[in-house]
Each structure stands twice: as structure tokens, then as C-alpha cells.
Amino acid sequence: MLLQRVITALVLVALLLPALLVDNLLPFAALTLVMLGAAGWEWGRLNGLAGPRAWAMGAAVALTCAAAWWAGWATTAPPVVWWLAVACWIVGGGWALRNGPAAWPQLPRAARLVLGWLILSIGWLALAAAKQRGLGFILSALCIVWAADISAYFGGRTFGRRKLAPSISPGKSWEGVWSGMVGAALLAWGWTALQSAWPPIAPSVFSVVVERHGWIVLLVGLAAVCGLSVMGDLLESLAKRAVGAKDSSGLLPGHGGVLDRIDALLPALPAVMALAGS
């Protein structure tokens, strides 16, 4: 299992790193569009679709992303898109988590499929828009979620007492959530300190927000981004638990499926774009 995880991770890095490093958006957008289409296929399977119908779900996500790209939204999406996405995550995600896995299958399948289509399409759009703003921006956006996830894991193991959502993800605790927020804040402090010491570093999410709004807005915004990343993780866990699935698929040997790797990014990236402004 460990060897599989390492090999899969190396292959993903080999594919994503060159696409991230080039200035042209095309390679990164095309590669991530394929990945989000695969995630759409996984979402369809988790919600009762099989065979060609699941593939059609993936194609619908990919075609929507391609249409948004063709329309120029990867570079000029209106800021209201990000704020609406955040609002929908707070309302819709909150409703799903409050009602738990038992209520999920009772929601009409069409509603669940449309929800997944919107989540994945807007998630891709935010990912492409972040890449368009530069390497420093997208790396810092991704690192917010990764730092929060790592900090939450260790903080939860060390201090975890109060369960966050035991019926959905028994391992998560409120102490882990707070630890994740602290980890993201420390990342922001370290990143901006490094930028001050070495000005040639490309602008990051942190420098953009601090320059426009100040540190208080950045810290509050980071806490919100971390909270939404947890919500994304829990929503995917809820969908899997409702059908008794351990992973969203086996597309990534040793890692599960694409959704298993990007679930926390899907709400977090639109929130980052809203925070940073257009």
C-alpha cells in the first residue's frame, strides 16, 4: 500500500508540477479539467449512477468547465460567483451535515447530481483563476488547505476531545479544527515574513489580502477558509458513508479517488478567491 501511494504521488507530481510552473494556463487547465471530469464520474457513482450515466455525469462537469474556459471566466469570472459559491456551501453544506448520512439518500437524486455538478465546476473555475494569478498565489492557496489539514490531524490526535461530526467522520474533533486554523495562520505569518525578506517572491494570497484589507481580515478570512475546507471533507465523507463506500473510487492507487484528494479544496478555493478579490 505504501509503495502504491508513493508511486501514485510521484506520477501526480510529475504531471502537475510542469503544468504549474509554466506561465501558460492551457496545460494546467486541461489537466485539471480531466481530473474534475473524473471526480464528476465518481460523484455520479456515489449517487446511484452506473455505467454510461456515470460517465455522462463526468462529461457534464468537464464540458461545463471547458465552456467556462472558452468564455474567459478562468481569468475574468465576476467576484459575485465566488461569494455565491461560499454562501451556497454554508447553507447547503450546513444543511447536509446537520441532517447526517441518513438524510442524504432522501434528497432527490437529481438535486444531489446538480449539487455535485455545481461544486465541481465552480471548484475547477476557482482553481484555474488562482493559477492565472500566478505561481505564488495558487501555491499559497493550496498550502492553506494542506497546512490546515496537517495541523488538524496532529492537533486532533494530541488535543482532540470533542467530536465534530461523529456520525460522519468519527476521527474529526473541534480541537483539530482550531489547530488547523492556527496552522494556516502560522503559514501566513511565515510566508509573508519570507516575502518581506526576499521581495522577488511572487505575490501570494496572504500578501494580496494584507495589502488590501490588513491582517485582521486575513486572519478572519483564513479561519473561514479552513472551516469551509473541513465542510468539504465532511460532505464527501457523508456521501460515501450514505452508500457504505470507503473511497470515492480506485482511480488513484493507494489514495482512493480524485474526490478523496480534492474534497477540502472544492469549497476552500472559491472562498480564497472571494477573500482576495478580482
N, C-alpha and C positions, 0 to 999 in steps of 0.2 A: 504493500500500500504506500509506504513512504517513497519507494523508488518511483512509483506511478505519479505521485504528487510532484516530485522533483522534476521528472521528465516533462509533465504537462506544464508546470510553471515555466520551465526553460523555453518550451515551444511558444508559450504565450508571450513571454518577454521578447523572444526573437522576432515575433510578428509585430507586437505593439510598439516596441522601442523605436525602430526606424521610422514608423509612421508618426510617432510623437515628435521626433527630432526634426523632421523636415518642415519647412515653413508652409508648404502647400497643404491645404486642408484635405485634398482629394484622397490620398492613401488612408489617412486616419478615418475620415468619414465613411469611406467604402468598407473598410474592415469592421468598424463598429456597427455599421448598418447591418452587415451579415450577422454579427453577434446578437444584435437586438431582434433580428428576424428569428434566430434560433430560440431566443428567450420567448418570443411570441408563440412559437411551436410548443415550447414547454408549458406555457400558461394555458394554452388550449387543452393539452393533455391533462393538466391538473384539474381542469374544469369540465371534464366529461367528453372532450372531443377525441377522436381517434382517426388514424389513417389520413386520408386526403383532407378531411375537415381540420385536423390539427395543422397540417401543412398550410392550409388556406389561412389560418389564423396567423401563422408566421409570415406568410406572404403579405397579408394585410398590414402588419406592422412595418415590414420592410418597404412596401410601396408608399405608405404614409410618410415615412422618414425620407424616402427618395423624393417625394413630391415637395416636402418642406425644404429640402436641399435645393431642388430645382427652382423653387420660388424665392430663394435667397434668404430664407429665415434662419439658416445656420449663422448668418452674420448680422441680420437686421431684425431679429424677432422682437416684437414690441414688448417692453417691460411688463405690460399687463399679463402677458402669457405666464411669466414666472410667478407673479403674485396669485393669479387664479389657480395655478398648479399647487402652490403652497396651501391656499385656502381649501382646495378640494382634498388634499392629503389630510389636513387637520380634521375636516368634517367627516369625510368618508372613511378615512383610516381610523379615526376615533370611534366611529360607529361600529366598524367591523371588529375592532379589538375589544370594545366594551361587550359585545354580544357573543364573542368567542367562536370556536370552531363549529359548535353545534348549529349555530345560526347561519353559517356561511353557505351550506348547500341549499338552504331555504330561499336564499336570494335567487331570483330568476337567472338561469344560465346566461341569457343574453346580456343582462346587466353586468355579470361577472366578466364576460368576454369584452364588453365595451370598456369596462374599467381597466382591464389589463392592456387593451389596445391603447388607451389614452396614456396610462402610466408609462408604458414602454416608449411610445412615440415622443412624448414630451421629455422623457429621460434622455433619449438619444439627441434631441434637439439641444438640450442644455449641455450635453457632453460636447457636441460639435461647436456650440457657441463658445464654450470655455476654451477649447483648443484654438479657436480663431483669435482669442485674445492673447495668445502667446504661451510659450512653454512654461514659464514661471507661474502663470495664472492657473493653467489646468493642473500642473503638478501640485500646487498648493491646495487646490480644490479637492483633488483626490486624497491628498495626505491628511486633510481634516478628518475624513471618514476613517481612513486607516488608523490614524493616531487615536481617534476616539474608540475604535473597535478594540485595539490592542490595550489601551488604558482601561477600558471597561472590563476586559477579560481578567486582567491581573487585579484590578480593584475589586471586582466582584468575587474573585477567589479569596482575596485577602480579607475584605471587609463585609462581604455580602451577607446580609441577614434577612432583609425584607424582600420577598419575591415580587417581581414586577408583573409578570403575567404567567402564573403557574400552569394555567390550562393550555397555554400556547407554547411557551418556552420556559420550562422549569428552571433552567440554569441561569436565567437573567434576574438581576436584582436591581433595586433602586440605587444601592451603593455603587454598582457597576456603571449605571447611567451617570451619576455625579462624577465618578472617576474619569469617564470618557470625556465629559465636558472640561474637566481640569486638564486632561491630556491635550485636548485641542487648543486650550488657552496657552499652555506651555509651548506648544508647537508654534503658535502665532508669535509669541514673545521671542522665541529663538530665531525664527525666520526673519522677523523684522530687524532684530539685532544684527544678524548676519548681513542683511541688506544695507544697513547703516554703515557697517564696517567695510563692505565691499559693494559700492554703488553699481558696478556693471551688472549685478544680478538682475534678471528680468523682473518686472513688476509682478507681484503676487496678489492673491485675493486680499491678504492682510494689508499690504501697503496701499492698495486701491481704496479699501474701506476706511482705513485710518486717515488717509489724506482727505477723503470726502466728508467723513462723519465723526472721526475721532475714536478713541479706544473703547469708550463705554458702549457705543453702538456695535463695534466689532465684537466685544465680549458677549453682549446680549445676543447678537446675531449668531455667533458660534454656538452658544448654548441651544438656540433654536434649531440650527442645522444638525447638531448632534442628536437632539430629541427626535427630529424627523428621520434621521438615519436609523435609529432604533425602531421607529414605527415601520419603516420599510422592511427591515429584517423580520419584525413580528408578523407583518401582513403576509409575507411569503410563507413563514412558518405555519401560520393559521391555515392557509390554503393547502399546504402539504398535510398538516395534521387532520384536516377535514376528510381527506381521502386515504389516510394511512400511508403516505409516501415519506420516505426518508430524505430523498433528494429530488430536485426538480427533473433530473434526467441523468444519464450517464455520459453525456457528451464530453465532459472533461474528466478523464480517468483520474481517480484519486481525489477529485474536488467536487464531484457531483455534476450539476448542470450550470449553464450560464446564469440563470436566475439566482442560484446559490451564491454566486460571486458578485453580483451587481445589485442585489436587493436593497442594500443600505444606500447605494448611490442614487437610486431612482428618485427618491424624494429630496435627497440632500443637494444634488446638483442644481435643480431649479431654484432651491432656496438660496444657494450661493449666488446664482445669477441675479436673483431679486435683491439680495443684500448688496452686491457690488454695483448694481445698476447697469444700464446700457450706455 
